[in-house]
Amino acid sequence: MTARKTALLALAVALLGAGLFSASSSDLQRLYDPIVQRVARDHGIDAGFLHAVIRAESNYDPFALSEKGAMGLMQLMPDTAIQYGVRNVFDPAQNIEGGTKYLKDLMRLYNGKTELVLAAYNAGQEAVRKYGSIPPYPETQEYIKRVRATYDKPVMRPRPPRVIKLYDDSGKLILTNDPNYLRAKKG
């Protein structure tokens, strides 16, 4: 994302947070789509799935707070945010990055079974383990229906990471699957 786009996104988020203008869910989806697309590509996750989770979690409100303490676009709990390196849960890029990393881990844990991934994201892994399936919580069952209304794939598999081939200053070949490697080298 260019510096100009980043600045415009930050301004739009600040104006939304200050209540200076309102936007529809589809406007907000378009606003955050560049971040979602980048994170989805970096982690091999379907961007449509991320959008469906964000819509169900916060309806694209970067300042959303739940009664249970979940925060931001992807409604990260404080411990989850810390675990996935999110320093500012109200920063859309950090929140989406952290939530995506968590979802990717849940996909591995539950062999890509969409409903179990969603149940664990909503109710917690312990609840899924306790019941051996989707917990009988009305909130969790409704949450799964909301996500599935816009994302109906029963099984998801993260795509294999893209291998990046480059050469360092001495001409040595470097192969990496870390999408942040180039950014880190430039910084």
N, C-alpha and C positions, 0 to 999 in steps of 0.2 A: 504494500500500500504506500502510495507516495506521501510525502510530508503534507502536501496540500489536502489530500483526502483525509489523512489522520486528523488534521486541524479542523476540517469541516465536521467530521464525525464527533470530535470532542465538543465542538460548539453546539451541535444538535443535541447531544446528550445533556449538556449543561442547561440548555434552554428547556428541554423536556423536564429535567429534574427541578428546575425553578418554576415549572408550571406556566412558562411564558407562551407556549403554544401546545396544542394537542395534535396528535397524529393517530391515524387509524392503525390497526394491527398490520395491515398490508404495507403501509408507509414505513412502519418500524421494521418490518421484515426486510424491506429493500435497504433500509439504513444499515442494518447489521449483516446483510448478506455478504459483503466483501470479507468480513471477519469469518463468518461461518464457512464460506468457500475455502479460504486459506487454511483454516484449522482442519476442516474435513479432508482437504488434500494432504496436508502434512501428516495426518494420523490414519489415513486410509478408511475414513468413515463416510458414509453416505450423508451428504449435506441435507437432504430431505429429512433424514432421521433427526439430525440436530435441530432443524427448524421445527419439527413436530414436537420435540421435547421442550424447546424454548417456549413455544406457543402454549403448551399445556402447563408449564411451570410458572411462567410470569407474564404471558401474553406480551412479551418483548419490553417489559418494564425493567430497566437496568437497576432501579432502586427498590425493587420489590422486596418486601420483608414478610416472612410467614410468622404465624403465631409460635411456631416451634423453633424459630431462629434461622431458617434458611434465608439466603440472601442473593440478590442479583438476578440476572437473566435466567441462569440455570438453577437457581435456588440451592446454592451450595451451603451445607452446614459448615460451621467454623472449623471443625476437625478435618473435614474433607478438603476444604480450601487449603488448609495448612499442608495436608498430606500431598496435595498436587501442586504446591508451590505458588498458590494464589495469594499475593500480598494485599491486593485491593479488590475485594469481591464486587465492588460497584464499578470497576473498570470492565467494560464489555469484553475487550479482548482477553484479559486475564480470566474472567469468569467463564467465557466460552471455552478457552483452552483447558482450564481445570476440569470443567464438567465433561468435556470430551475425553480427556485422559481417564477419568473415572468410568465413563461409559465404555470405553475401550477395554478397561480391565474387567468390567462386568461381562462384556461380550465373551472374553476368554473364559471367565469363570463359569458361565452358563452356556457354553458352546454356541453362542450366537442366538439362542432362543429369545426372540424379541420380548415376549410377555414376561419371562423371568428376569431379563435385564431391566425392564421397566419396573417390575415389582420391587426389585432390589434397590433401584435408584430412588423409588418413592418411599418404600417402607423400611428399607435397610436389608442388608445381606442376612442378618441374624433372623429376621422375620421369615425370609424365604427358606432358610435352613430349618427353622423350627417347624414350619408347616410342610416342608418338602415340596413346595409348590407356591403358587400365588397365595399370599395370606388372605384370609377371609375378611379383610378390612374394606368396608364400603368405599372409603376414600381411595384406596389403592386400586380397587376394581374399576372405579369411575375414572381414575387417572389413566389407566391402561386403555380404556375405551376412548378417551379424548385423544390420546396419542395415535391410537390405531385408526381413528377416523380420518387422519391425514397421512398415515404411514402404515401400510397394511402388509409389509413383508413379514412372514412368520419367523424367518431365520436370517440373521445378518452375519457376515464375515468381514472383518477388517481386510481391506486389500493389502497385499504385501507392500512393504515400504518401497518407495522409489529409490533406486541406487543412484547416487550422484557421483559422477566421475569428474575429477579435476586434477590439476597439477599445482604443486606449491611453487614458490619462487625459485627453488633449485631445480625444478623440472621433475621432481618425484611425484609419481602417480598416487593419488589419494582417492579411495572409494569410501563413501559414507552413506548411511541411510538417515542421518540426522538432518532434518530440514533446516535446523537452526545453525548448522555448521558454518555456512557461508555468511550469515548475519554476524556470528560471533567473530569470524576472521576479519570482517570489515570494521567491526567496532573496536 
